Amino acid sequence: MRLVWLWWLVRHSNNFGYSHGLLRAGIGTFAVLITAVVAGLALRRRRHRLASVTTGAVVFGGGVAWLACH
């Protein structure tokens, strides 16, 4: 099932704003992922585990959505 989803995502990559090339899309997604990890780890150091996971997920989702729209 995961491979079918991945294949669908690759086929429709132009619809999600990744039409500028795979390298640029990969770099942007990786940068968003690193930002989400840093935000999550910053909260985890203060012992807010639920907030750290939620913040990481929201930052990553918002970043990927922003990349897809711009």
N, CA, C and O atoms as a CHARMM CRD file, in Angstrom:
* protein
*
  280
    1    1 MET  N      0.81000  -1.19000   0.00000 PROA 1      0.00000
    2    1 MET  CA     0.00000   0.00000   0.00000 PROA 1      0.00000
    3    1 MET  C      0.85800   1.26000   0.00000 PROA 1      0.00000
    4    1 MET  O      0.52100   2.24100  -0.66200 PROA 1      0.00000
    5    2 ARG  N      1.94400   1.23600   0.72600 PROA 2      0.00000
    6    2 ARG  CA     2.81500   2.40900   0.77100 PROA 2      0.00000
    7    2 ARG  C      3.46800   2.66800  -0.57800 PROA 2      0.00000
    8    2 ARG  O      3.66300   3.82200  -0.96100 PROA 2      0.00000
    9    3 LEU  N      3.80400   1.62000  -1.29200 PROA 3      0.00000
   10    3 LEU  CA     4.40900   1.81400  -2.60700 PROA 3      0.00000
   11    3 LEU  C      3.41000   2.37100  -3.60200 PROA 3      0.00000
   12    3 LEU  O      3.77600   3.15700  -4.47600 PROA 3      0.00000
   13    4 VAL  N      2.15700   1.97300  -3.48200 PROA 4      0.00000
   14    4 VAL  CA     1.11500   2.51500  -4.35600 PROA 4      0.00000
   15    4 VAL  C      0.94300   4.00500  -4.07600 PROA 4      0.00000
   16    4 VAL  O      0.81400   4.79500  -5.01200 PROA 4      0.00000
   17    5 TRP  N      0.94000   4.39900  -2.81300 PROA 5      0.00000
   18    5 TRP  CA     0.81800   5.80100  -2.45700 PROA 5      0.00000
   19    5 TRP  C      2.01700   6.58700  -2.98200 PROA 5      0.00000
   20    5 TRP  O      1.85200   7.68500  -3.51300 PROA 5      0.00000
   21    6 LEU  N      3.22000   6.03600  -2.83900 PROA 6      0.00000
   22    6 LEU  CA     4.41800   6.71000  -3.32400 PROA 6      0.00000
   23    6 LEU  C      4.37600   6.86600  -4.84200 PROA 6      0.00000
   24    6 LEU  O      4.74400   7.91700  -5.36600 PROA 6      0.00000
   25    7 TRP  N      3.93400   5.83700  -5.54600 PROA 7      0.00000
   26    7 TRP  CA     3.83400   5.91700  -7.00100 PROA 7      0.00000
   27    7 TRP  C      2.81400   6.98000  -7.41300 PROA 7      0.00000
   28    7 TRP  O      3.04000   7.72100  -8.36900 PROA 7      0.00000
   29    8 TRP  N      1.69200   7.05300  -6.69200 PROA 8      0.00000
   30    8 TRP  CA     0.68600   8.06900  -6.97900 PROA 8      0.00000
   31    8 TRP  C      1.26400   9.46300  -6.74700 PROA 8      0.00000
   32    8 TRP  O      1.01500  10.37700  -7.53400 PROA 8      0.00000
   33    9 LEU  N      2.03100   9.63000  -5.67700 PROA 9      0.00000
   34    9 LEU  CA     2.63600  10.91500  -5.37500 PROA 9      0.00000
   35    9 LEU  C      3.63300  11.32600  -6.45600 PROA 9      0.00000
   36    9 LEU  O      3.68100  12.49600  -6.83800 PROA 9      0.00000
   37   10 VAL  N      4.41700  10.39400  -6.94700 PROA 10     0.00000
   38   10 VAL  CA     5.37500  10.69400  -8.01000 PROA 10     0.00000
   39   10 VAL  C      4.64300  11.07400  -9.29400 PROA 10     0.00000
   40   10 VAL  O      5.04800  12.01400  -9.97700 PROA 10     0.00000
   41   11 ARG  N      3.58600  10.36600  -9.62500 PROA 11     0.00000
   42   11 ARG  CA     2.82600  10.66300 -10.84800 PROA 11     0.00000
   43   11 ARG  C      2.18000  12.03400 -10.80700 PROA 11     0.00000
   44   11 ARG  O      2.08000  12.70500 -11.83400 PROA 11     0.00000
   45   12 HSD  N      1.74400  12.45300  -9.63800 PROA 12     0.00000
   46   12 HSD  CA     1.03800  13.73100  -9.50200 PROA 12     0.00000
   47   12 HSD  C      1.90100  14.80600  -8.85500 PROA 12     0.00000
   48   12 HSD  O      1.36800  15.73500  -8.24800 PROA 12     0.00000
   49   13 SER  N      3.20200  14.70100  -8.97100 PROA 13     0.00000
   50   13 SER  CA     4.08400  15.66800  -8.31900 PROA 13     0.00000
   51   13 SER  C      3.92000  17.06900  -8.87800 PROA 13     0.00000
   52   13 SER  O      4.13200  18.04000  -8.15300 PROA 13     0.00000
   53   14 ASN  N      3.55400  17.20300 -10.12700 PROA 14     0.00000
   54   14 ASN  CA     3.34000  18.53900 -10.70800 PROA 14     0.00000
   55   14 ASN  C      2.15500  19.24600 -10.06200 PROA 14     0.00000
   56   14 ASN  O      2.14100  20.47400  -9.97300 PROA 14     0.00000
   57   15 ASN  N      1.17200  18.49000  -9.61600 PROA 15     0.00000
   58   15 ASN  CA    -0.00800  19.08600  -8.97400 PROA 15     0.00000
   59   15 ASN  C      0.31100  19.67400  -7.60700 PROA 15     0.00000
   60   15 ASN  O     -0.42400  20.53000  -7.11600 PROA 15     0.00000
   61   16 PHE  N      1.38900  19.22800  -6.99100 PROA 16     0.00000
   62   16 PHE  CA     1.73000  19.66900  -5.64700 PROA 16     0.00000
   63   16 PHE  C      2.83900  20.70400  -5.61800 PROA 16     0.00000
   64   16 PHE  O      3.40600  20.96400  -4.55600 PROA 16     0.00000
   65   17 GLY  N      3.16200  21.30000  -6.75700 PROA 17     0.00000
   66   17 GLY  CA     4.15100  22.36100  -6.79300 PROA 17     0.00000
   67   17 GLY  C      5.58500  21.88900  -6.86500 PROA 17     0.00000
   68   17 GLY  O      6.50500  22.69700  -6.73400 PROA 17     0.00000
   69   18 TYR  N      5.79600  20.62100  -7.06700 PROA 18     0.00000
   70   18 TYR  CA     7.15500  20.11900  -7.16300 PROA 18     0.00000
   71   18 TYR  C      7.59700  20.00700  -8.62800 PROA 18     0.00000
   72   18 TYR  O      8.40200  19.14200  -8.97600 PROA 18     0.00000
   73   19 SER  N      7.07200  20.87500  -9.46400 PROA 19     0.00000
   74   19 SER  CA     7.38200  20.82200 -10.88600 PROA 19     0.00000
   75   19 SER  C      8.71200  21.48800 -11.22400 PROA 19     0.00000
   76   19 SER  O      9.13500  21.45300 -12.37900 PROA 19     0.00000
   77   20 HSD  N      9.37600  22.08900 -10.24800 PROA 20     0.00000
   78   20 HSD  CA    10.65300  22.75400 -10.50200 PROA 20     0.00000
   79   20 HSD  C     11.81700  21.78000 -10.51100 PROA 20     0.00000
   80   20 HSD  O     12.96600  22.19300 -10.67300 PROA 20     0.00000
   81   21 GLY  N     11.54700  20.52800 -10.34400 PROA 21     0.00000
   82   21 GLY  CA    12.59700  19.52300 -10.37200 PROA 21     0.00000
   83   21 GLY  C     12.67700  18.76400  -9.06800 PROA 21     0.00000
   84   21 GLY  O     12.33200  19.27500  -8.00300 PROA 21     0.00000
   85   22 LEU  N     13.13300  17.55400  -9.17500 PROA 22     0.00000
   86   22 LEU  CA    13.21600  16.67600  -8.00700 PROA 22     0.00000
   87   22 LEU  C     14.25800  17.16200  -7.00900 PROA 22     0.00000
   88   22 LEU  O     14.05200  17.04600  -5.80000 PROA 22     0.00000
   89   23 LEU  N     15.36700  17.70000  -7.49100 PROA 23     0.00000
   90   23 LEU  CA    16.41900  18.15500  -6.58700 PROA 23     0.00000
   91   23 LEU  C     15.94500  19.33200  -5.74100 PROA 23     0.00000
   92   23 LEU  O     16.14200  19.33700  -4.52600 PROA 23     0.00000
   93   24 ARG  N     15.32400  20.32400  -6.36800 PROA 24     0.00000
   94   24 ARG  CA    14.82600  21.48100  -5.61200 PROA 24     0.00000
   95   24 ARG  C     13.72500  21.07400  -4.64100 PROA 24     0.00000
   96   24 ARG  O     13.66200  21.58500  -3.52300 PROA 24     0.00000
   97   25 ALA  N     12.86900  20.16800  -5.05800 PROA 25     0.00000
   98   25 ALA  CA    11.80400  19.69100  -4.16700 PROA 25     0.00000
   99   25 ALA  C     12.39400  18.92400  -2.98800 PROA 25     0.00000
  100   25 ALA  O     11.94300  19.08200  -1.85400 PROA 25     0.00000
  101   26 GLY  N     13.38000  18.10900  -3.24900 PROA 26     0.00000
  102   26 GLY  CA    14.02400  17.35500  -2.17600 PROA 26     0.00000
  103   26 GLY  C     14.74200  18.24800  -1.18100 PROA 26     0.00000
  104   26 GLY  O     14.67400  18.02600   0.02800 PROA 26     0.00000
  105   27 ILE  N     15.43200  19.26100  -1.69400 PROA 27     0.00000
  106   27 ILE  CA    16.13900  20.18700  -0.81000 PROA 27     0.00000
  107   27 ILE  C     15.14700  20.96900   0.04300 PROA 27     0.00000
  108   27 ILE  O     15.36200  21.13800   1.24300 PROA 27     0.00000
  109   28 GLY  N     14.07000  21.44200  -0.55800 PROA 28     0.00000
  110   28 GLY  CA    13.06300  22.19000   0.20100 PROA 28     0.00000
  111   28 GLY  C     12.39000  21.34500   1.25800 PROA 28     0.00000
  112   28 GLY  O     12.19800  21.79800   2.38700 PROA 28     0.00000
  113   29 THR  N     12.02700  20.11700   0.90900 PROA 29     0.00000
  114   29 THR  CA    11.37500  19.22400   1.86700 PROA 29     0.00000
  115   29 THR  C     12.32700  18.85200   2.99600 PROA 29     0.00000
  116   29 THR  O     11.91000  18.75900   4.15000 PROA 29     0.00000
  117   30 PHE  N     13.59400  18.63900   2.67700 PROA 30     0.00000
  118   30 PHE  CA    14.58500  18.32000   3.69700 PROA 30     0.00000
  119   30 PHE  C     14.79300  19.50000   4.64600 PROA 30     0.00000
  120   30 PHE  O     14.94000  19.30900   5.85300 PROA 30     0.00000
  121   31 ALA  N     14.80400  20.71200   4.10600 PROA 31     0.00000
  122   31 ALA  CA    14.96000  21.89500   4.95000 PROA 31     0.00000
  123   31 ALA  C     13.76900  22.05000   5.89700 PROA 31     0.00000
  124   31 ALA  O     13.93900  22.40800   7.06200 PROA 31     0.00000
  125   32 VAL  N     12.57900  21.78100   5.39700 PROA 32     0.00000
  126   32 VAL  CA    11.38700  21.85000   6.24300 PROA 32     0.00000
  127   32 VAL  C     11.44200  20.77000   7.32000 PROA 32     0.00000
  128   32 VAL  O     11.07100  21.01900   8.46700 PROA 32     0.00000
  129   33 LEU  N     11.90000  19.58100   6.96000 PROA 33     0.00000
  130   33 LEU  CA    12.01900  18.49400   7.92800 PROA 33     0.00000
  131   33 LEU  C     13.00900  18.85000   9.03000 PROA 33     0.00000
  132   33 LEU  O     12.73600  18.61000  10.20600 PROA 33     0.00000
  133   34 ILE  N     14.14600  19.41400   8.66600 PROA 34     0.00000
  134   34 ILE  CA    15.14200  19.81400   9.66500 PROA 34     0.00000
  135   34 ILE  C     14.57100  20.89700  10.58700 PROA 34     0.00000
  136   34 ILE  O     14.79100  20.86200  11.79800 PROA 34     0.00000
  137   35 THR  N     13.84200  21.85300  10.01700 PROA 35     0.00000
  138   35 THR  CA    13.22200  22.90000  10.83500 PROA 35     0.00000
  139   35 THR  C     12.22600  22.30400  11.82200 PROA 35     0.00000
  140   35 THR  O     12.17400  22.72800  12.97600 PROA 35     0.00000
  141   36 ALA  N     11.43400  21.32800  11.38400 PROA 36     0.00000
  142   36 ALA  CA    10.46800  20.67900  12.26900 PROA 36     0.00000
  143   36 ALA  C     11.17200  19.90600  13.37600 PROA 36     0.00000
  144   36 ALA  O     10.71600  19.91500  14.52000 PROA 36     0.00000
  145   37 VAL  N     12.26900  19.24500  13.05700 PROA 37     0.00000
  146   37 VAL  CA    13.02100  18.49900  14.07200 PROA 37     0.00000
  147   37 VAL  C     13.60800  19.45500  15.10400 PROA 37     0.00000
  148   37 VAL  O     13.55500  19.18200  16.30400 PROA 37     0.00000
  149   38 VAL  N     14.16500  20.56800  14.64700 PROA 38     0.00000
  150   38 VAL  CA    14.73500  21.54500  15.58500 PROA 38     0.00000
  151   38 VAL  C     13.65500  22.11600  16.49200 PROA 38     0.00000
  152   38 VAL  O     13.87400  22.26200  17.69500 PROA 38     0.00000
  153   39 ALA  N     12.48900  22.44100  15.93400 PROA 39     0.00000
  154   39 ALA  CA    11.39200  22.97100  16.75000 PROA 39     0.00000
  155   39 ALA  C     10.92900  21.92900  17.76500 PROA 39     0.00000
  156   39 ALA  O     10.66700  22.25700  18.92200 PROA 39     0.00000
  157   40 GLY  N     10.83100  20.68900  17.33500 PROA 40     0.00000
  158   40 GLY  CA    10.42100  19.62500  18.25200 PROA 40     0.00000
  159   40 GLY  C     11.43200  19.37000  19.34800 PROA 40     0.00000
  160   40 GLY  O     11.06100  19.17200  20.50500 PROA 40     0.00000
  161   41 LEU  N     12.71500  19.37400  18.99200 PROA 41     0.00000
  162   41 LEU  CA    13.74600  19.14000  20.00000 PROA 41     0.00000
  163   41 LEU  C     13.86200  20.29800  20.98800 PROA 41     0.00000
  164   41 LEU  O     14.19200  20.08800  22.15500 PROA 41     0.00000
  165   42 ALA  N     13.59500  21.50400  20.53200 PROA 42     0.00000
  166   42 ALA  CA    13.64100  22.64900  21.44700 PROA 42     0.00000
  167   42 ALA  C     12.58400  22.50600  22.53600 PROA 42     0.00000
  168   42 ALA  O     12.84400  22.84000  23.69200 PROA 42     0.00000
  169   43 LEU  N     11.41800  22.02400  22.19200 PROA 43     0.00000
  170   43 LEU  CA    10.37700  21.82200  23.20400 PROA 43     0.00000
  171   43 LEU  C     10.61800  20.57700  24.04200 PROA 43     0.00000
  172   43 LEU  O     10.23700  20.53200  25.21200 PROA 43     0.00000
  173   44 ARG  N     11.24100  19.57900  23.46100 PROA 44     0.00000
  174   44 ARG  CA    11.49000  18.34900  24.21000 PROA 44     0.00000
  175   44 ARG  C     12.49400  18.59400  25.34400 PROA 44     0.00000
  176   44 ARG  O     12.42400  17.94900  26.39000 PROA 44     0.00000
  177   45 ARG  N     13.41300  19.51500  25.13400 PROA 45     0.00000
  178   45 ARG  CA    14.38300  19.82400  26.19000 PROA 45     0.00000
  179   45 ARG  C     13.69700  20.40600  27.41400 PROA 45     0.00000
  180   45 ARG  O     14.20900  20.29200  28.52700 PROA 45     0.00000
  181   46 ARG  N     12.55100  21.02300  27.21700 PROA 46     0.00000
  182   46 ARG  CA    11.81100  21.61100  28.33600 PROA 46     0.00000
  183   46 ARG  C     10.76000  20.65100  28.88900 PROA 46     0.00000
  184   46 ARG  O      9.88900  21.05800  29.65800 PROA 46     0.00000
  185   47 ARG  N     10.83900  19.39000  28.50300 PROA 47     0.00000
  186   47 ARG  CA     9.97500  18.31400  29.01100 PROA 47     0.00000
  187   47 ARG  C      8.51700  18.44700  28.58600 PROA 47     0.00000
  188   47 ARG  O      7.61700  18.07500  29.33900 PROA 47     0.00000
  189   48 HSD  N      8.28000  18.96300  27.41200 PROA 48     0.00000
  190   48 HSD  CA     6.92800  19.04300  26.86100 PROA 48     0.00000
  191   48 HSD  C      6.85000  18.07800  25.67900 PROA 48     0.00000
  192   48 HSD  O      6.91100  18.50100  24.52400 PROA 48     0.00000
  193   49 ARG  N      6.71800  16.80200  25.96200 PROA 49     0.00000
  194   49 ARG  CA     6.77800  15.80000  24.90000 PROA 49     0.00000
  195   49 ARG  C      5.63000  15.90600  23.90500 PROA 49     0.00000
  196   49 ARG  O      5.86300  15.87600  22.69700 PROA 49     0.00000
  197   50 LEU  N      4.41800  16.02800  24.37900 PROA 50     0.00000
  198   50 LEU  CA     3.27700  16.11900  23.47700 PROA 50     0.00000
  199   50 LEU  C      3.36000  17.37900  22.62100 PROA 50     0.00000
  200   50 LEU  O      3.07500  17.34900  21.42300 PROA 50     0.00000
  201   51 ALA  N      3.74800  18.47100  23.24000 PROA 51     0.00000
  202   51 ALA  CA     3.88300  19.72200  22.49100 PROA 51     0.00000
  203   51 ALA  C      5.00000  19.62600  21.46500 PROA 51     0.00000
  204   51 ALA  O      4.89200  20.20900  20.38600 PROA 51     0.00000
  205   52 SER  N      6.07600  18.90000  21.77600 PROA 52     0.00000
  206   52 SER  CA     7.18900  18.79000  20.82800 PROA 52     0.00000
  207   52 SER  C      6.78800  17.98100  19.59900 PROA 52     0.00000
  208   52 SER  O      7.13500  18.34500  18.47500 PROA 52     0.00000
  209   53 VAL  N      6.06800  16.89900  19.80500 PROA 53     0.00000
  210   53 VAL  CA     5.61900  16.08400  18.66800 PROA 53     0.00000
  211   53 VAL  C      4.58900  16.84900  17.83500 PROA 53     0.00000
  212   53 VAL  O      4.63000  16.82700  16.60500 PROA 53     0.00000
  213   54 THR  N      3.68000  17.51500  18.51200 PROA 54     0.00000
  214   54 THR  CA     2.65100  18.28600  17.80800 PROA 54     0.00000
  215   54 THR  C      3.26800  19.43700  17.03200 PROA 54     0.00000
  216   54 THR  O      2.89800  19.67800  15.88300 PROA 54     0.00000
  217   55 THR  N      4.19800  20.14600  17.64100 PROA 55     0.00000
  218   55 THR  CA     4.85300  21.26000  16.96200 PROA 55     0.00000
  219   55 THR  C      5.63800  20.77600  15.75200 PROA 55     0.00000
  220   55 THR  O      5.58200  21.40100  14.69300 PROA 55     0.00000
  221   56 GLY  N      6.36000  19.69100  15.88900 PROA 56     0.00000
  222   56 GLY  CA     7.09700  19.14200  14.76100 PROA 56     0.00000
  223   56 GLY  C      6.18900  18.75900  13.61500 PROA 56     0.00000
  224   56 GLY  O      6.50000  19.02900  12.45500 PROA 56     0.00000
  225   57 ALA  N      5.06700  18.13200  13.92800 PROA 57     0.00000
  226   57 ALA  CA     4.12600  17.72000  12.88000 PROA 57     0.00000
  227   57 ALA  C      3.48000  18.92600  12.20500 PROA 57     0.00000
  228   57 ALA  O      3.30900  18.94000  10.98600 PROA 57     0.00000
  229   58 VAL  N      3.12500  19.92800  12.98800 PROA 58     0.00000
  230   58 VAL  CA     2.49000  21.12300  12.42000 PROA 58     0.00000
  231   58 VAL  C      3.48000  21.90100  11.55900 PROA 58     0.00000
  232   58 VAL  O      3.12500  22.36700  10.47600 PROA 58     0.00000
  233   59 VAL  N      4.70600  22.04400  12.02700 PROA 59     0.00000
  234   59 VAL  CA     5.71900  22.76800  11.24600 PROA 59     0.00000
  235   59 VAL  C      6.01600  22.03000   9.94600 PROA 59     0.00000
  236   59 VAL  O      6.11600  22.65200   8.88900 PROA 59     0.00000
  237   60 PHE  N      6.15600  20.71700  10.01600 PROA 60     0.00000
  238   60 PHE  CA     6.44600  19.94300   8.81200 PROA 60     0.00000
  239   60 PHE  C      5.26900  19.99200   7.83700 PROA 60     0.00000
  240   60 PHE  O      5.46200  20.22100   6.64300 PROA 60     0.00000
  241   61 GLY  N      4.06600  19.78100   8.33600 PROA 61     0.00000
  242   61 GLY  CA     2.88700  19.82700   7.46400 PROA 61     0.00000
  243   61 GLY  C      2.68600  21.19600   6.83900 PROA 61     0.00000
  244   61 GLY  O      2.39500  21.30800   5.64800 PROA 61     0.00000
  245   62 GLY  N      2.84000  22.22900   7.64100 PROA 62     0.00000
  246   62 GLY  CA     2.69800  23.57800   7.10800 PROA 62     0.00000
  247   62 GLY  C      3.78200  23.93200   6.10900 PROA 62     0.00000
  248   62 GLY  O      3.51600  24.59400   5.10600 PROA 62     0.00000
  249   63 GLY  N      4.98800  23.49900   6.37500 PROA 63     0.00000
  250   63 GLY  CA     6.09900  23.77500   5.46400 PROA 63     0.00000
  251   63 GLY  C      5.93500  23.07200   4.12600 PROA 63     0.00000
  252   63 GLY  O      6.16900  23.67000   3.07600 PROA 63     0.00000
  253   64 VAL  N      5.54000  21.82200   4.15700 PROA 64     0.00000
  254   64 VAL  CA     5.32700  21.07700   2.91100 PROA 64     0.00000
  255   64 VAL  C      4.13400  21.65800   2.14200 PROA 64     0.00000
  256   64 VAL  O      4.16300  21.74600   0.91500 PROA 64     0.00000
  257   65 ALA  N      3.09700  22.04900   2.86800 PROA 65     0.00000
  258   65 ALA  CA     1.95700  22.68200   2.20000 PROA 65     0.00000
  259   65 ALA  C      2.36300  24.00800   1.56000 PROA 65     0.00000
  260   65 ALA  O      1.91600  24.33100   0.46000 PROA 65     0.00000
  261   66 TRP  N      3.20700  24.77000   2.24600 PROA 66     0.00000
  262   66 TRP  CA     3.66400  26.03200   1.68700 PROA 66     0.00000
  263   66 TRP  C      4.52900  25.78900   0.45200 PROA 66     0.00000
  264   66 TRP  O      4.41200  26.50700  -0.54100 PROA 66     0.00000
  265   67 LEU  N      5.39000  24.78800   0.51400 PROA 67     0.00000
  266   67 LEU  CA     6.20500  24.45200  -0.65500 PROA 67     0.00000
  267   67 LEU  C      5.32400  24.01600  -1.83500 PROA 67     0.00000
  268   67 LEU  O      5.62100  24.32600  -2.98900 PROA 67     0.00000
  269   68 ALA  N      4.25800  23.30800  -1.53500 PROA 68     0.00000
  270   68 ALA  CA     3.38700  22.82000  -2.60300 PROA 68     0.00000
  271   68 ALA  C      2.60600  23.94900  -3.26200 PROA 68     0.00000
  272   68 ALA  O      2.27800  23.87200  -4.44700 PROA 68     0.00000
  273   69 CYS  N      2.31000  24.99300  -2.50100 PROA 69     0.00000
  274   69 CYS  CA     1.51200  26.10100  -3.04900 PROA 69     0.00000
  275   69 CYS  C      2.35400  27.17900  -3.70000 PROA 69     0.00000
  276   69 CYS  O      1.83100  27.95600  -4.49900 PROA 69     0.00000
  277   70 HSD  N      3.62500  27.25500  -3.39300 PROA 70     0.00000
  278   70 HSD  CA     4.45200  28.33300  -3.92500 PROA 70     0.00000
  279   70 HSD  C      5.44800  27.75800  -4.85400 PROA 70     0.00000
  280   70 HSD  O      6.25600  28.49200  -5.42400 PROA 70     0.00000
